[in-house]
């Protein structure tokens, strides 16, 4: 196995992992935005102070 093949394989695997994580995170965020009962972020301007 050539070193360049290993580097290309690892870089493509990393890019694929990042893309999958980004798609999963986007799906989770959109699902949470649709839920009216979800608690507001503490960074939101109209969030209750605790």
OpenMM code with the backbone's topology and positions (N, CA, C; nanometers):
from openmm import Vec3, app, unit

residues = "UNK UNK UNK UNK UNK UNK UNK UNK UNK UNK UNK UNK UNK UNK UNK UNK UNK UNK UNK UNK UNK UNK UNK UNK UNK UNK UNK UNK UNK UNK UNK UNK UNK UNK UNK UNK UNK UNK UNK UNK UNK UNK UNK UNK UNK UNK UNK UNK UNK UNK".split()
positions = [
    Vec3(0.0845, -0.1173, 0.0000),
    Vec3(0.0000, 0.0000, 0.0000),
    Vec3(0.0890, 0.1235, 0.0000),
    Vec3(0.0580, 0.2115, -0.0884),
    Vec3(0.1338, 0.3343, -0.1025),
    Vec3(0.0850, 0.4360, 0.0017),
    Vec3(0.1746, 0.5208, 0.0477),
    Vec3(0.1400, 0.6210, 0.1484),
    Vec3(0.0379, 0.7206, 0.0937),
    Vec3(0.0504, 0.7580, -0.0314),
    Vec3(-0.0433, 0.8546, -0.0884),
    Vec3(-0.1858, 0.7981, -0.0908),
    Vec3(-0.2001, 0.6696, -0.1150),
    Vec3(-0.3324, 0.6063, -0.1117),
    Vec3(-0.3907, 0.6133, 0.0290),
    Vec3(-0.3085, 0.5917, 0.1278),
    Vec3(-0.3536, 0.5978, 0.2670),
    Vec3(-0.3979, 0.7398, 0.3041),
    Vec3(-0.3218, 0.8377, 0.2612),
    Vec3(-0.3561, 0.9771, 0.2909),
    Vec3(-0.4876, 1.0162, 0.2236),
    Vec3(-0.5058, 0.9785, 0.0981),
    Vec3(-0.6292, 1.0092, 0.0258),
    Vec3(-0.7474, 0.9390, 0.0912),
    Vec3(-0.7313, 0.8135, 0.1285),
    Vec3(-0.8391, 0.7380, 0.1920),
    Vec3(-0.8786, 0.8002, 0.3254),
    Vec3(-0.7825, 0.8378, 0.4068),
    Vec3(-0.8125, 0.8996, 0.5351),
    Vec3(-0.8783, 1.0365, 0.5183),
    Vec3(-0.8329, 1.1144, 0.4211),
    Vec3(-0.8926, 1.2466, 0.4004),
    Vec3(-1.0359, 1.2349, 0.3496),
    Vec3(-1.0624, 1.1426, 0.2594),
    Vec3(-1.1985, 1.1225, 0.2098),
    Vec3(-1.2897, 1.0696, 0.3208),
    Vec3(-1.2376, 0.9824, 0.4044),
    Vec3(-1.3156, 0.9324, 0.5173),
    Vec3(-1.3492, 1.0431, 0.6150),
    Vec3(-1.2556, 1.1329, 0.6381),
    Vec3(-1.2789, 1.2457, 0.7286),
    Vec3(-1.3846, 1.3399, 0.6712),
    Vec3(-1.3744, 1.3701, 0.5430),
    Vec3(-1.4732, 1.4574, 0.4786),
    Vec3(-1.6114, 1.3943, 0.4849),
    Vec3(-1.6204, 1.2640, 0.4607),
    Vec3(-1.7485, 1.1944, 0.4677),
    Vec3(-1.8054, 1.1992, 0.6093),
    Vec3(-1.7217, 1.1779, 0.7099),
    Vec3(-1.7681, 1.1822, 0.8485),
    Vec3(-1.8197, 1.3209, 0.8855),
    Vec3(-1.7516, 1.4246, 0.8420),
    Vec3(-1.7945, 1.5623, 0.8709),
    Vec3(-1.9269, 1.5920, 0.8018),
    Vec3(-1.9444, 1.5491, 0.6785),
    Vec3(-2.0690, 1.5718, 0.6066),
    Vec3(-2.1862, 1.4995, 0.6722),
    Vec3(-2.1637, 1.3759, 0.7151),
    Vec3(-2.2698, 1.3003, 0.7824),
    Vec3(-2.3070, 1.3680, 0.9138),
    Vec3(-2.2088, 1.4116, 0.9899),
    Vec3(-2.2367, 1.4799, 1.1159),
    Vec3(-2.3130, 1.6103, 1.0924),
    Vec3(-2.2773, 1.6852, 0.9888),
    Vec3(-2.3452, 1.8111, 0.9585),
    Vec3(-2.4900, 1.7866, 0.9182),
    Vec3(-2.5157, 1.6836, 0.8394),
    Vec3(-2.6522, 1.6521, 0.7994),
    Vec3(-2.7351, 1.6084, 0.9201),
    Vec3(-2.6779, 1.5303, 1.0088),
    Vec3(-2.7472, 1.4844, 1.1291),
    Vec3(-2.7786, 1.6032, 1.2206),
    Vec3(-2.6826, 1.6932, 1.2362),
    Vec3(-2.7017, 1.8096, 1.3207),
    Vec3(-2.8092, 1.9011, 1.2627),
    Vec3(-2.8095, 1.9201, 1.1315),
    Vec3(-2.9102, 2.0031, 1.0659),
    Vec3(-3.0483, 1.9434, 1.0859),
    Vec3(-3.0603, 1.8140, 1.0724),
    Vec3(-3.1885, 1.7462, 1.0919),
    Vec3(-3.2382, 1.7643, 1.2351),
    Vec3(-3.1495, 1.7486, 1.3314),
    Vec3(-3.1860, 1.7650, 1.4721),
    Vec3(-3.2301, 1.9079, 1.5020),
    Vec3(-3.1597, 2.0052, 1.4458),
    Vec3(-3.1933, 2.1459, 1.4674),
    Vec3(-3.3286, 2.1794, 1.4070),
    Vec3(-3.3542, 2.1348, 1.2849),
    Vec3(-3.4822, 2.1620, 1.2217),
    Vec3(-3.5964, 2.0952, 1.2971),
    Vec3(-3.5739, 1.9745, 1.3468),
    Vec3(-3.6760, 1.9047, 1.4238),
    Vec3(-3.7060, 1.9810, 1.5534),
    Vec3(-3.6040, 2.0325, 1.6179),
    Vec3(-3.6227, 2.1088, 1.7417),
    Vec3(-3.6940, 2.2418, 1.7144),
    Vec3(-3.6654, 2.3048, 1.6018),
    Vec3(-3.7299, 2.4321, 1.5677),
    Vec3(-3.8793, 2.4139, 1.5432),
    Vec3(-3.9207, 2.2963, 1.4964),
    Vec3(-4.0617, 2.2693, 1.4722),
    Vec3(-4.1387, 2.2465, 1.6018),
    Vec3(-4.0697, 2.2086, 1.7081),
    Vec3(-4.1330, 2.1769, 1.8355),
    Vec3(-4.1537, 2.3062, 1.9149),
    Vec3(-4.2804, 2.3410, 1.9394),
    Vec3(-4.3100, 2.4633, 2.0144),
    Vec3(-4.2842, 2.4470, 2.1635),
    Vec3(-4.2776, 2.3240, 2.2126),
    Vec3(-4.2563, 2.2986, 2.3549),
    Vec3(-4.1092, 2.2899, 2.3933),
    Vec3(-4.0204, 2.3003, 2.2969),
    Vec3(-3.8774, 2.2908, 2.3263),
    Vec3(-3.8341, 2.4116, 2.4087),
    Vec3(-3.7497, 2.3905, 2.5094),
    Vec3(-3.7056, 2.5050, 2.5899),
    Vec3(-3.6196, 2.6003, 2.5073),
    Vec3(-3.6334, 2.7278, 2.5361),
    Vec3(-3.5548, 2.8282, 2.4643),
    Vec3(-3.4094, 2.8230, 2.5089),
    Vec3(-3.3241, 2.8636, 2.4214),
    Vec3(-3.1831, 2.8733, 2.4542),
    Vec3(-3.1617, 2.9834, 2.5569),
    Vec3(-3.0658, 2.9648, 2.6434),
    Vec3(-3.0354, 3.0686, 2.7418),
    Vec3(-2.9734, 3.1916, 2.6757),
    Vec3(-2.9328, 3.1793, 2.5506),
    Vec3(-2.8784, 3.2916, 2.4761),
    Vec3(-2.9873, 3.3722, 2.4056),
    Vec3(-3.1097, 3.3220, 2.4025),
    Vec3(-3.2193, 3.3926, 2.3367),
    Vec3(-3.2556, 3.5185, 2.4154),
    Vec3(-3.2934, 3.6227, 2.3444),
    Vec3(-3.3256, 3.7493, 2.4094),
    Vec3(-3.4489, 3.7385, 2.4967),
    Vec3(-3.5462, 3.6565, 2.4576),
    Vec3(-3.6695, 3.6447, 2.5354),
    Vec3(-3.6745, 3.5182, 2.6203),
    Vec3(-3.5593, 3.4599, 2.6475),
    Vec3(-3.5529, 3.3405, 2.7317),
    Vec3(-3.5687, 3.3780, 2.8780),
    Vec3(-3.6361, 3.2922, 2.9553),
    Vec3(-3.6493, 3.3229, 3.0989),
    Vec3(-3.5155, 3.3098, 3.1694),
    Vec3(-3.4878, 3.4003, 3.2633),
    Vec3(-3.3649, 3.3937, 3.3414),
    Vec3(-3.3815, 3.2919, 3.4532),
    Vec3(-3.2821, 3.2071, 3.4673),
    Vec3(-3.2862, 3.1060, 3.5736),
    Vec3(-3.1731, 3.1280, 3.6685),
] * unit.nanometer
topology = app.Topology()
chain = topology.addChain("A")
for resn in residues:
    res = topology.addResidue(resn, chain)
    for name in ("N", "CA", "C"):
        topology.addAtom(name, app.Element.getBySymbol(name[0]), res)
